[in-house]
Amino acid sequence: MSYLQITDFKFGMDRRRERVAGVPGTLWLGKNVHITRGGDIERRLKFVPIYNVAGSFGAAVIHSQLYTFGSSALTMPIGVQYQRLQAPSGSPMTKLLDVKTFSGKFYAIAEYADGTVHHFYNGARVTDWDNVVAAGADFTTLADLLASKIENDPAVSASAFGNSITITALVPGTPFTIAASAANGGGTNDQTATVTHTQANVAPVEEVRASAAFTINGGTLAPGVNQVLSVTIDGVEVLGHAIDWSGSNESTAVRVAQQISAGFPTHGYSASVVGATITVQAAPGTGATPNGFDFIVTPAGNVSLTSAASMAGGVSAVAAVTQIETVTFGGTFEAADTFTVTINGTQYKATGGASGMGRTLYVDKNRVWSPVGSLWRYCMINNPLVWDPSNATANNDAGFINIATATEGNERLLVAARYQGLAAVFSEENITLYQLDQDPDNFAFSDTLEHTGTKAAKSVIRYGNNDVFYLDITGVRSLRARDASNAPFVSDIGNAIDTYVQALVAALSKQEVSDALAGIEPKDGRYWLMLGDTIVVLSFFPGAKISAWTIYEPTEFAGAPVQAFVRSQGQMVARAGDFLYFYGGLTGDVLPDDDEVVAEVDLPFVSGQTPATIKSLTGFDVALTNTWACEIAFDPNDDQRTINVGNLSKITLADQSRIPLPGETSMVAPKLVCSKGGKATISMMAIHYESEDAPG
């Protein structure tokens, strides 16, 4: 007797090939589970809501203390601190764009309902950015910022050029409404936002072929006498030759229709019949042109008929045309002016000043860095309050690097991350590497990685001491050095799950993709990437040669988008909706109750390296904890056809109490589901069978 043995699951989910071509040790699906350091499958812990922080935004940790942020006067529960970030206008805060720590204090960027963006250090507004904006912001930066916001609209795409935004419908023929406005906030009331209809939407119209019908009402059998003699359209004979009345009106109609259709290659007309009525249609592609053509049916003998007098009903096809609008900004540029573009009722708003404000942060070499357009700005060394190079503060060395002069293109920079001894600056299509130093004179361009980047700034995260993970259009990518010259390239850490991630991303809105969020779970160092309602998880333990992808579907969040992952005292904390959720609760070991976190494990089809050999199944062994409902798919053409193995709740390998397994097949794919509370693991399994090729 032979058996298929699966000793561990160290390779995790692998979607590089079809399920029928799976490899032992991989998973087709691992939901609400991860792979342990030994290669076992283990159900995840429960996300427990601990703190209600309604009214605030985001989350961060400093000195092991949890913080949230907002503009209102709020009191947080014991265990959470609150930092108030107020806009000068008093407008309410709508989003925490980014927060980092510098010299033991928070440096934060917040966005407000009036379209403004402000930087704060230790809760105080960094007013030096006002001078940076005055010197560097203009209608070009405004257009770029608003285009980046509109680009996340589900109905359109947007691109900026100079002081204009071109807004294009994503689906040709599907219109969108648009309006633009400008509100004065400065000293000169001449600001404008003008919409120009570049290309009007045209809805598609399907062709309707013109037609005419006639009905044979009577006649008697007399070949060569009683006939349908002729059918002409616009003077063109389409019948070809006379058709005798053949014993019934219906049979005669069939013969007439067949004769007309037989001449289609010559005259382009075709006919169909219902009962005794023949309908003649014009050629495809003629649309409305034949409307009004004379339609003459000539009978002979005593054949009687009724007929339309002309062709009618034709409609010409119309190709869909994409709606394109251009919004142009003008007047006197002032930081306090507000500009709004409204697409299908959704407002996208920004002030002139907001367009010159950095929206993400990077801390390195005793400075805070923040990108604006193609400029990567940095503060004065050891002084995050000074960003303006013209500020008279002694020893001020604040400034910027123009990434556009170091590499081809002028893309909007999104975010930066530390990579080995370098800084990696991301745009959507490029990653530029810089060698930084405390002395700006020693800043040096290192290299550029082209045709890779990210749309999701918060997906970029440092992994270990020498790597950076990020969400690229192709999936999860890793940036690392691999050859003797230490030249960077884009590796394939996510290759096994790329197709799965691409499908997840395709199902998300553009805003959800932009909001993709990464974190590193502290206890086992697992990488998490939040995509909509799914966390893609990497269990990576090189010493044990484990590199395994799985997914979590945290229903505990009740559909609320996750704003932040933070690490607090060795635990992972997720900010979702109004709550801070602790992974595993405050103790870090809280397991789910019954039906709370349903784990599902689907294996690929396995064949024992004999995929063409039919096997007589005899039994199933497994090493697991808890109770798992098990079924086994046996038909690679239909993986929904399964054998119900039952509920398994013990290690069958120990006492040879294997589960009987009937049937014949060449390959099998086990599926196990655990909905019972408590710890749940799977360590190994074996499928017993007999075959003609089996020894003995």
N, C-alpha and C positions, 0 to 999 in steps of 0.2 A: 504494500500500500504506500502511495506517495502523498505528499502534502505540500501546499504552498505556505511558506513561512514569511511573515512580515515582522521583523524583530524590533523595528523602531520607526519613527516618523520624522527623522532629522531633516528631511528636505522640504517639509511643509507643502503648501499649495503650489502646484506647478501647472500652468495653463499653456505651456509652449507647444504642446501637442494635444490631439484629441484624447478624450477620456479612454478610448479603446487602446491607445498606445502608451498607457501609463507605466510608471516605473515603481517597483516596491520601495516604500519609504517616503513616497510623496502622497499628497492629498489632492483630491479634486475640489473639495470644499472643507474648510475647517472654520466653523462659525461659533463664535463665543468661546473659543479655545485658543490656546497657544502651545508651543512646544517647549518642554522643560530642558534643563541643561543636560539631561540624560537621553533626550530624544522621545520622551513620552508625550502623549496628548493630555492636556490638563485644562479643565474648564476655568474660565476667568472668575475673578472675584466680583462682588456686587459693588456698583456705584451707589453710595449712600448719601442722600442730601443732608448736610450737617448745618449749614448756615443759610438763612434767608437774607439776601443782600439786595432786595428789591430797590430800584431807583438808582443804583450805582452801575458802573460799567467795568468790565475787565477784572483782572486779578493779577497780583504780583506778590513777591515775597522778598523781604529784606530782614536780616537778622532773625531768621526763622519765624517772622511775623507776617501773617496774611494781611494784604491790603486790597481794597477796592477804591474806585475813583468816581467822581461825579461833580456836578456843579451845584446841586441843591444842598441845603443844610440837612444832613442825614445822621442818624445814629445807628451804627452797626451792632450786631450781636456781640457778646463777649467772645473774644477769640479772633475777631476781625477788626482791623484798623481802617480808617477812611481818610483819604486825602481829597480835599476839595479843590477843584480846578475851575476857577471862574473866569469867564470871558469879560473883557472890559464893557461890552455892550449889555451884559446881563443875560444874554441869550442862553437857553438851556443846552447843556451838553448832550450830544447824540451818539458819540462814539469815542472810545479810547483807541487811537490809531496805533500807538506803540508806547512801551515803557521799558526802560533799562535802569540799572543802578550805576551811579558814578560817585566815587568817594563816599560810599555809605548812604547816599540819598537817591531818591527817585528822580530821573529825568523822564518826563512824559510829554506826549503829543495828543491833544484832544481836538475833536471837531464839534461844531455847534450848529444849532438849528438855523442861524442866520447865514450859514455858509462860511464862517470864519474858521481858521485853524490857528491854534496857539501852542507854543512850547512852554513847559513849566519845569523848574528845577526846585526840588524840595517844596513844592506847592506854590511857588511864586512864579509869576509869568516872566519869561525871558524876553524882556523888552528890546534887547539888541536885535532880535529878528525883525523888528519893525524897520530898522535901518537897512538890514539886508534886503528886505522886500522892496523898500523904496529905491534901492540902487539896482536891483536885479530883476524885479517882476515887471511884466508888461503884458500887452494883449496876447503875445505869443505864449507866455507861460499860462495865462488864463485859459486860452483855447486848449492847451495841452492838458490841463487839469480837468476841465469839463469833459473833454473827449474821453479821458480815462474813466470818468464816472459813467458817462453815457454808454461806453463800450460794454458795460455789464447789463444793459437793458436787454431783455429777452427778445425784443422785436427788431433791433437795429444793430448795426456796427457803426463806429465813429472813428474818424481820424482827423488830426489837427494839422494844419499847414498855415504858418504865419498866424494871423489874427482870425482865422476862420476854422470852422469845424464842418466837415462833410459827413452827413448822416445818411446811411443807406439801409433800406429795408433788407432784412435777412432773407425774406421769401419774396421773389418777384411776383407781383400781382396782389400782394397783401399790403394794404395801405397802413400808414400810421399817422396820427395827428401830432402836430408840432406847433409850439409857440415859444417865443423867446422874449425876454424882458430885461430891462436894466433899471436899477434903482439907485438914485444918488445918495451917497453917504459922505462925500467929500465937499470940497469947496466949489467945484465947477459942475454945473448940472447940464452936461452935454453928452453923457454916456449913451451908447446905443447898442442894441442887439437886434440885428435884422435877419429875417428868414428869407432866403431866395429859393424859389422852386426850381431846382436844377433839372429835374426830370420827374414828370408827373407819373403817378401810379396808373398802370393799365391792367385791369383784371383780365385773366385769360378767358377766352371764349372758345368752346369746342365747336368744331364744324358740324353743321346739320346739312345733309345732302338734300337737294331739291328733289321732289317726287311728284308723281301723278298716278292716279289709280283708275282702273276701269273694271266693270263687273259684267260677266257673261250671264245673261238672263235666260236665254233659251235657244233652241235650235233642234234640228232633227238630223239623223244620220244620213248623209248623202255626200260621200267623198268627192272632192273636186267641185262641189256646188255650195254646200253650206260650210262657210269658213270664216275664220278671222283672217282677213286678206292682208292687212298692212297696219303697222304702227310706226308713225313718224313723229320725231321731235325736232322742232325747228327745221323742218324739211329733210331731216336725216332719217332714213329707214333703219329701224332698230330690230324689226322682227325677222327680216331676211327673206322668208318665204311664207306662204299661206299655211295656216294650220287648220285642218278639218275639225269640225265639231265631232267629238269622238264618243258620243253616247251619254255624256252627262256634262253639265256646266263645269263641275269641279275638275273632272279629268281633262277637259279641254283647257281650263285655266292653267293646270299644271304644265301641259305641253307648251302653251304659249310662253309661260314664264321661263321654262327651260330653254326655249329657242332664243328668247331675248338675251338671257344670261350667257348663252353660248357665243354670242357675238361681242361680248365685253372687250376682248382684246382689240377689236376693230373700232367700235363706236363708244365704248366706255360706259355704257348703261348696263344695269343689272336689274333683275326682277325677283320678287318674292310673291308667294301666293297664300291666301287664307280663304278657304272655301272656294268660291267662284270669283274672288276679287284678286286682280293682279296689281301690285304696286311696283312701279318702275322708278328706280333711283338714278340720279345723275352720278357721274364719276366722282370718286374721292378727290378732294382738293379743289373742286369747282365752286364749293360754297354757295353763295347767293347768285352767282352769274346766270345759272339756267332759269331763275325765277322769271316767269312770263313767257318762256318758250312755248310755242304752239304745240299742243299734244293732240294728235289726230289718230283715232283708231277706226279703221275701215272694215266693216263686216261684209260678207257676201252671202247670197241665198237668204235663208230665213233666220240666220243668226241675229239675235237681238242683244244689245249691250247698252250700258250707260257708262259715260266717261267724263273725266275732268277735261276742261278745255285747254289747260296750260299747266306747266310745271310750277310748283310753288313750295314755300316752306324752307328754302335753302338759307343757311346762315354761314357766312364766311368765318373761318377760324381766326382768332386774334391771339397772338403770342403775348404772354405776360411781360410787362415792363416794370422794372424795379423803380420804386420811388426813391429819389435822391433829393435831399434838402441841404442847403448850405446856410450856416449861421455865421454871421460876420459881426465882430465886435469893433466899436469905434468910439470916437470922442477923446476926451482927455483922460488918460489912465490915472486912476486914483485907487489906492489900496482899500479905501473904505466903501467903494462902490460895489454893489451886489448884482450879479448876473445870474439869470435863471433860464434854463432850457427845459421845456416840458414836453415829454414824449408819452403819448397815450395816457395823459393825466398824471404821470409821475414826474415830480420836479427834481431836477439836478441843479444844485445851487452852489455858487462859490463867490467869494469876494476877490477883488484884485489882489489883496494881501495874501489870501489863502493860496493863491497860485504860486507864490514865491516861498512858501513854507515847506520845509522837509516833512515827510509823512512817515518815515521809518528811521530807526536809530541803530547805530553801531558804536561800540566803545572799544577803543584800542589805543595803545601808546599814549596814555594819559589825556586822551581827547574823546569828545563825543562827535560823531560824524552823522550827517543826514543828507540824502540826495534830493536835489531839485532839478528836474529835467535831466540834462546831461552833465550837470555840475554836482560834484560830490563835495559838499561843504564840511568844514571842520572848525571846531571852536578853538579858542586860545588854549595853549597847553595848561592843564590843571585848572582851567577856569571856564566852565560850561555856560557862564553868563555872557561871555564875549564871543560874538560870531562875526561881527562887522570888521573887516580889515582896516577900515578907517577910524575905528574906535581909538580914542587917545590913551587908553589904558597902557601903562608902561609894559614894555616887552610883549605887546600884542603881536602874535604871529598867526592869528586866525586867517583862514583863506578857503580856497577850494581847488580841486583838481577837475579840469574839464576832460571828462572821459572821451568826449567826441574827438579830441585831438590826439588821443592815444590809440584809437582804433577806428576802423571804418564805421560810418553810420552816426546817427545822432539820436539814438533811442533814449526813451525815458528810463532813468535808473529807478529800480524798485527797492533794493535791499542789499545789505552786505553781510558777510559772515567770515569768521577767521578760518583760514585754511592753511595748515602747516605753518610756515612762518610768514604767510601772505594774507592779504585781504582779498576776498572774492566779491566783486561787485556785480550784481545781477540786473539784467534787463530781461525782456521777454525772449530775445533772440541771441544774446551774447552774455558771456561771463568774462569780466576783465579782472586780471590779477595784478595787484600792486604790492610792492615791498614798502612798508611804512616805517617811520622812524620818529623819534621825538622831535627831531630837527626837520622842518619841511624841505630844506635843501637836499635832504637825503631820500625823499620820496622817489620811488623808481617804478616805472612800468615794467611788469614782468612778462605777461603773456595774455592772449585772448583766446577763449574757447568760443568758436562761432557755431551758430545753428543749434544752440542749446541755451536754455534759460528757464524762466518761470513767469507765470501770470499771478502766482500766489505767493506774496511776500512772506507770509507767516508759515509757509511750508518749508522755508529754508532754515535748516538747523544744523549746528555743528554736532557731529557724531564721533565720540571719542576724541582723541587728540590730533588726528590727522585726516579727518574726512568731513564732508558736508553732504547731507542728503537734501533733495529738493524735488518738487513736483514739476516735471517737464511735460510737454505735450505728448511725449511717448510713454510716460509712466513715471515711476519713482527712479530717480537717477542719483548717482554717487560721484563725487568729485574727489579724485585722489591721485597721488603720484605712483607711477608703476614702472618706469624704466630707469636705466642707469643715469640718464641725464636729469632725472627728477621732473620730467616734463609732464604736466597735468593733462588728463583727458577725462572724458565722461565714461565711467565704468557702467557695468550692467547689473548692479546690485538688485534691481527690481525686475530683471529680465523674466524670471519665472512667473511673475504675476502681472506683467505688462498688459496683456489682453484683458484681464479681469479689471485692472485699474482703469484702462481706457473705456470699458463699458460703464463703470461707475461714473466716470467723469462725463460721458456722453449723456447720462440720465440727469445730470445736475444742471441747474441754471448757471449762467455765466457768473452771477454774483456768488453763488455757492462755490464755484471753482476758485474764484478770486479769494474767497474766505477760507480756503483749505488751510488747515492748522496742524503743525507738527509738535510733538513732545517726546521726551525721553523718560520712560518710566524708571524710577530710581532704584528699585530693589534688584531687578534683573537686567536693567539697561535696555529694555525693549523699546524699539522705535515705534511711535504711533503717528499715523497720519489720518486726520479727520476729514472725510469726504462726504459731505451731506450728513446722513444718519449712520454712516459706516466708518469704523476705525480700522484702517489697514495696519497690521501689526507684524513687525519683524523680530523674531527671536534669533539672535546672532551670537553664537558661542564658538569662536574659531578653534579653541582647544579641543572641543569635541566634534569639530567639523559639522556643526549645526548652523544652517542658514535657512530659516523656515518662515514663510509667510502664512498668516492666518488672518481672520477678520473678527472684529467685535461688532455687534449690533446693539448698542446700549439703549434699550427701550426705557430705562430709568429716566432718561432726559425728557421723555414725553414729547419728542419732536422739537424741543427748543434748540436753536443753534448753539454750538459751543463757541464761546468767545475766547477762551484761554485754557491752556494747560500750564500748571505751575507745580513745582516740587516744594513741599513743605515738610520739614523734619522727616525726610526719608519716605514721604508718601506722595502719590500723584493726586493732584486736585484739579478738577475740571469745573470751569465756570460755564453753566448752561442755564439760560433763562434767568430766573431770580435767585438761583441757588448755587452754592459751592458744594460740589459732590466730591467726597473722598473715595478713592478707589480702595475698596476693602474696609471702608469706614474709618473711624478714628484709630482703631487698633491695627488697621492694615491687613486684617485676616477675615473680614466678614464674608461668609459664603451665602449664596442665594438660597431662598426658600423654594418650596415646590412651585414650578411653573414660572419662576421669576426670570431666570436666565437659561433659556433652552439651548443646549449645546447640540450641534449637528456635525457629524464627521462623515463625509462621503469619500470613499477611496476610488481611485481609477480602476479600470478593469485590469486584473492581474491574471497571468496564465502560467506561471512557473517556467517562463522562457520556452513554452511550447504552445504558441497561440493557435496552431492548426490542428492540435490533438484534442479530440473529444474526450472528455473526462466524465466518469460516473461519480458524482459527488456522494460522499459518505458521512462527512461530519465537519463541525466547526468548533475550534477552540479559541479562547480569548483570555487575556489577562487584563482585568479592569477592576475599578472600584465604583461603587454606587450601582444604579440600575439603568441599563441602556436598552432601549428597544432596537432590535436588530432585524434588518432585512437585507437580502442579497440579490442584486441585479444579475441576471444571467444571460441577457440578450444585448449585445453591443449595438444592435440596431434600434433598440427601444429600452432605455435604461429605467423606464417606469414598470417594466415587467420584473417582478421580484418574487423571491421566496421569503415568506415570513418566518424568521428564525425564532422570534419570541423575545421576551424580556430577560436579559442576561444580568446576573447580579453576583457572580463569583468567578474565581479563576478556575476555569475548567481544566487547565493543564496539570493541575496538582494531583488530581485523583482519577484522571482518564475518564471524566464524566462529560465527554464532548457532546455537543448538541448534534443530533442526527440531522443530516442535510440531504434531501432527495434531489434527483434530477440529473440531467446530462447537459454539458455545455463545454465549450473550449476555454472560457474565461469567466471570471466573476468579479463583482464590484460591491463590497460590503458597504452598508450605510447604517450608522448607529446614532441614536438620538437619546439624550438624557434631559428629562425635565424635572426629575426629582431633586430636592434641595440637598445641599451639602457638597462635600468634595467629590469630584468625578474625574477619573483618569482612564486612559487606555494605554497599555504598555506594549502589547504584542498580540498577534493573532495568527491562526493557522487554519487552512482549509484542506481537508482530507479528501482524497479522491482515488479512484482506480482508473487505469487506462491500459490500452493494449501495449503501450511502450513502457509501462511500469515494470521495474525489476521483480523477479520472483514470480 
